[in-house]
């Protein structure tokens, strides 16, 4: 059956209210002051409407269970009440965004799956937001695919299809080319695997773009992380480590979104793709590896592998003389323990006298995070943390002390950059064991909408 959600303004209400108005209609009352605030440019209600869209999606799924087969809801449309005088397409778009993000399911490996999604017959008006949702679905699919169906080589193959579909260019470096570049981090981490690593370069530049210096996005692509010889436990750890390429998925989803929407920008994505396995040739705790930059790293924990492949990619980014580099990685458990599932941990190398004096880029990223509902918590980045990475036998070691592990991981990466740089640790928000708000069970696709909005809003 067809179901209809009708939005209308309410003068006498101080908060959102929604209710069934018949068997196949739901009315959604919006306080008039919310609409007026949005018209003035306020963004404080944007995520509220996404969350309400998600709540209604959950409600309708439950409602459907009580309906007879002949009356089950199959399709839904959303519209404003025809006599409404205060129509806000921003509210409708945000509401739809929450509903559509909640409508995602990953059923690719089920022989028989019950169809518990709805056909949605209303489109999001903002083309950037619409494309970002498609990019988020894509990122979720990539994260949810098991290693048996998505290793490094398969990822590069999938990227070739996506490049053709969306309109970005792709260059894939194979193991021999990676060796010529002397990417010791990428090669070292992958030594224990029978599969070959790849290094993927995604480029999108709009026809109108006049930029000579791109924004570079670097995504961690550990297709599966056993921890290497510093082996992870299985339960609640290794069993979900297909998600350790969540940073790569976010970068792919963002560039896909920007290309599909033909956003006016120049952006490059760098994705080192590896597996971290404890094979016979695997690197071991105590090894010293030489990075692409020439720095020598004492590896004291093979489960701190993401920073090694990211460091090579960050060094590679120097050849583009980037305007800004943002790296995205499921880098540390410490980031997850710091703020949980409620946001993204961030750091930057902006030179400032006091913590809190953020760069213009970071402030814009914070604004984008608030706008799309992917909030950012900026962490202290004092140089004192460098002391924890001092090695007695090499230039640097790959882990610090037991406290502030997400910050020392960021400080490790900082050793390999010489340009404006922001580090995003998405370890706490990439993969959920149960649905949370409009984030699906499994891969969430977090980072796609944030990066898409941020880069699109920069202009050219």
VENDACOR-V965350 format. One record per residue. N is the residue number from 1. RES is the residue in three letters. PSI is psi as a letter, one per 20 degrees, with the letter a starting at -180 (none if undefined). NEAR is the number of other ideal C-beta (glycine too) atoms within 8 Angstrom. Layout:
N;RES;PSI;NEAR  N;RES;PSI;NEAR
This chain:
1;UNK;q;9  2;UNK;p;9  3;UNK;q;13  4;UNK;p;11  5;UNK;p;13  6;UNK;p;12  7;UNK;q;13  8;UNK;q;11  9;UNK;q;11  10;UNK;o;10  11;UNK;h;5  12;UNK;j;3  13;UNK;q;9  14;UNK;i;4  15;UNK;r;5  16;UNK;q;11  17;UNK;p;8  18;UNK;q;9  19;UNK;q;6  20;UNK;p;7  21;UNK;m;7  22;UNK;r;5  23;UNK;h;5  24;UNK;k;8  25;UNK;p;11  26;UNK;p;13  27;UNK;q;12  28;UNK;o;14  29;UNK;p;11  30;UNK;p;13  31;UNK;p;12  32;UNK;h;10  33;UNK;h;7  34;UNK;g;11  35;UNK;g;13  36;UNK;h;8  37;UNK;g;10  38;UNK;h;12  39;UNK;h;7  40;UNK;i;6  41;UNK;j;5  42;UNK;q;7  43;UNK;j;8  44;UNK;i;6  45;UNK;i;12  46;UNK;g;13  47;UNK;h;10  48;UNK;g;9  49;UNK;h;12  50;UNK;g;16  51;UNK;h;12  52;UNK;h;13  53;UNK;g;17  54;UNK;g;14  55;UNK;g;8  56;UNK;h;13  57;UNK;g;14  58;UNK;g;10  59;UNK;g;8  60;UNK;h;13  61;UNK;g;9  62;UNK;g;8  63;UNK;h;9  64;UNK;h;10  65;UNK;h;6  66;UNK;i;5  67;UNK;q;10  68;UNK;q;5  69;UNK;h;5  70;UNK;i;4  71;UNK;j;7  72;UNK;q;9  73;UNK;p;13  74;UNK;h;7  75;UNK;q;11  76;UNK;p;15  77;UNK;q;11  78;UNK;p;12  79;UNK;r;9  80;UNK;q;9  81;UNK;p;9  82;UNK;h;4  83;UNK;j;4  84;UNK;p;10  85;UNK;i;5  86;UNK;n;7  87;UNK;p;7  88;UNK;o;10  89;UNK;h;8  90;UNK;g;8  91;UNK;g;14  92;UNK;g;14  93;UNK;g;12  94;UNK;g;14  95;UNK;g;15  96;UNK;h;13  97;UNK;g;14  98;UNK;h;17  99;UNK;g;16  100;UNK;g;12  101;UNK;h;14  102;UNK;i;13  103;UNK;i;10  104;UNK;p;10  105;UNK;q;8  106;UNK;o;10  107;UNK;j;6  108;UNK;h;7  109;UNK;j;5  110;UNK;p;6  111;UNK;g;2  112;UNK;p;4  113;UNK;p;6  114;UNK;p;4  115;UNK;n;4  116;UNK;k;6  117;UNK;r;7  118;UNK;q;11  119;UNK;p;7  120;UNK;p;12  121;UNK;k;6  122;UNK;p;9  123;UNK;q;4  124;UNK;p;10  125;UNK;h;8  126;UNK;o;8  127;UNK;h;7  128;UNK;g;12  129;UNK;g;12  130;UNK;g;12  131;UNK;h;14  132;UNK;h;16  133;UNK;g;13  134;UNK;g;11  135;UNK;h;18  136;UNK;g;13  137;UNK;g;10  138;UNK;g;15  139;UNK;g;17  140;UNK;g;16  141;UNK;g;11  142;UNK;g;16  143;UNK;h;17  144;UNK;i;10  145;UNK;p;9  146;UNK;r;7  147;UNK;h;9  148;UNK;i;3  149;UNK;i;7  150;UNK;n;11  151;UNK;a;10  152;UNK;g;15  153;UNK;g;9  154;UNK;h;9  155;UNK;g;18  156;UNK;h;12  157;UNK;g;8  158;UNK;h;10  159;UNK;h;13  160;UNK;g;10  161;UNK;g;8  162;UNK;h;12  163;UNK;g;12  164;UNK;h;6  165;UNK;g;6  166;UNK;h;11  167;UNK;k;8  168;UNK;r;12  169;UNK;q;7  170;UNK;p;11  171;UNK;p;7  172;UNK;p;11  173;UNK;p;10  174;UNK;a;8  175;UNK;g;9  176;UNK;g;6  177;UNK;h;9  178;UNK;h;14  179;UNK;h;9  180;UNK;h;6  181;UNK;i;11  182;UNK;l;7  183;UNK;n;14  184;UNK;h;12  185;UNK;g;16  186;UNK;g;16  187;UNK;h;12  188;UNK;g;12  189;UNK;h;16  190;UNK;i;14  191;UNK;h;10  192;UNK;i;14  193;UNK;q;11  194;UNK;h;3  195;UNK;q;9  196;UNK;q;8  197;UNK;r;15  198;UNK;q;15  199;UNK;o;17  200;UNK;p;17  201;UNK;o;12  202;UNK;p;16  203;UNK;p;12  204;UNK;p;15  205;UNK;o;9  206;UNK;q;11  207;UNK;h;3  208;UNK;i;6  209;UNK;p;10  210;UNK;j;5  211;UNK;p;10  212;UNK;h;4  213;UNK;o;8  214;UNK;r;12  215;UNK;p;14  216;UNK;p;14  217;UNK;p;16  218;UNK;p;17  219;UNK;p;17  220;UNK;p;18  221;UNK;l;15  222;UNK;o;16  223;UNK;h;14  224;UNK;p;12  225;UNK;o;13  226;UNK;i;11  227;UNK;i;12  228;UNK;b;15  229;UNK;i;11  230;UNK;m;10  231;UNK;p;10  232;UNK;q;11  233;UNK;q;7  234;UNK;g;6  235;UNK;p;5  236;UNK;k;5  237;UNK;e;9  238;UNK;h;11  239;UNK;i;7  240;UNK;j;9  241;UNK;j;12  242;UNK;i;13  243;UNK;j;11  244;UNK;j;13  245;UNK;k;17  246;UNK;h;19  247;UNK;g;19  248;UNK;g;14  249;UNK;h;18  250;UNK;g;17  251;UNK;g;18  252;UNK;g;18  253;UNK;h;17  254;UNK;g;18  255;UNK;h;15  256;UNK;g;15  257;UNK;g;16  258;UNK;h;15  259;UNK;g;12  260;UNK;g;11  261;UNK;i;12  262;UNK;l;7  263;UNK;q;12  264;UNK;n;9  265;UNK;r;16  266;UNK;o;12  267;UNK;q;15  268;UNK;p;15  269;UNK;p;16  270;UNK;p;16  271;UNK;o;16  272;UNK;p;17  273;UNK;p;14  274;UNK;r;15  275;UNK;q;14  276;UNK;o;17  277;UNK;q;10  278;UNK;l;10  279;UNK;r;9  280;UNK;h;4  281;UNK;j;5  282;UNK;q;12  283;UNK;q;12  284;UNK;q;8  285;UNK;p;9  286;UNK;i;6  287;UNK;q;9  288;UNK;p;9  289;UNK;q;12  290;UNK;p;9  291;UNK;r;16  292;UNK;h;12  293;UNK;i;8  294;UNK;i;6  295;UNK;q;11  296;UNK;p;11  297;UNK;p;18  298;UNK;o;13  299;UNK;o;17  300;UNK;i;9  301;UNK;o;9  302;UNK;i;16  303;UNK;j;11  304;UNK;l;13  305;UNK;h;13  306;UNK;h;13  307;UNK;h;13  308;UNK;g;17  309;UNK;h;16  310;UNK;h;16  311;UNK;g;18  312;UNK;g;18  313;UNK;h;15  314;UNK;h;14  315;UNK;g;11  316;UNK;h;12  317;UNK;h;15  318;UNK;h;10  319;UNK;i;5  320;UNK;i;9  321;UNK;l;7  322;UNK;q;14  323;UNK;h;7  324;UNK;q;11  325;UNK;p;15  326;UNK;p;14  327;UNK;q;17  328;UNK;p;15  329;UNK;q;16  330;UNK;m;14  331;UNK;g;14  332;UNK;q;10  333;UNK;h;7  334;UNK;h;11  335;UNK;g;14  336;UNK;g;11  337;UNK;h;7  338;UNK;g;11  339;UNK;j;9  340;UNK;b;7  341;UNK;j;7  342;UNK;i;7  343;UNK;a;11  344;UNK;p;16  345;UNK;p;16  346;UNK;q;14  347;UNK;r;12  348;UNK;q;14  349;UNK;j;9  350;UNK;p;10  351;UNK;o;3  352;UNK;q;9  353;UNK;h;3  354;UNK;q;5  355;UNK;p;7  356;UNK;i;5  357;UNK;n;7  358;UNK;q;10  359;UNK;r;9  360;UNK;h;5  361;UNK;g;11  362;UNK;g;13  363;UNK;h;9  364;UNK;h;11  365;UNK;h;14  366;UNK;g;11  367;UNK;g;9  368;UNK;h;12  369;UNK;g;14  370;UNK;h;11  371;UNK;g;9  372;UNK;i;12  373;UNK;j;11  374;UNK;n;12  375;UNK;q;9  376;UNK;p;13  377;UNK;o;10  378;UNK;p;9  379;UNK;q;11  380;UNK;q;5  381;UNK;l;12  382;UNK;q;6  383;UNK;i;4  384;UNK;h;5  385;UNK;h;13  386;UNK;h;8  387;UNK;h;6  388;UNK;i;10  389;UNK;j;14  390;UNK;p;8  391;UNK;q;10  392;UNK;i;3  393;UNK;i;5  394;UNK;a;9  395;UNK;h;6  396;UNK;q;13  397;UNK;r;12  398;UNK;j;12  399;UNK;q;9  400;UNK;b;12  401;UNK;a;7  402;UNK;i;3  403;UNK;q;4  404;UNK;k;10  405;UNK;h;13  406;UNK;h;15  407;UNK;g;13  408;UNK;h;14  409;UNK;g;15  410;UNK;h;14  411;UNK;h;14  412;UNK;g;13  413;UNK;h;14  414;UNK;h;11  415;UNK;i;10  416;UNK;j;11  417;UNK;q;12  418;UNK;k;3  419;UNK;r;10  420;UNK;p;12  421;UNK;p;13  422;UNK;p;14  423;UNK;p;13  424;UNK;o;14  425;UNK;o;17  426;UNK;k;17  427;UNK;h;14  428;UNK;i;16  429;UNK;j;12  430;UNK;h;13  431;UNK;p;10  432;UNK;q;11  433;UNK;i;5  434;UNK;q;5  435;UNK;q;9  436;UNK;o;6  437;UNK;c;8  438;UNK;j;13  439;UNK;p;10  440;UNK;r;14  441;UNK;p;6  442;UNK;b;10  443;UNK;p;16  444;UNK;h;12  445;UNK;j;16  446;UNK;p;13  447;UNK;h;19  448;UNK;g;17  449;UNK;h;15  450;UNK;g;15  451;UNK;h;14  452;UNK;g;17  453;UNK;g;14  454;UNK;g;11  455;UNK;g;13  456;UNK;h;12  457;UNK;i;8  458;UNK;h;9  459;UNK;b;5  460;UNK;none;10
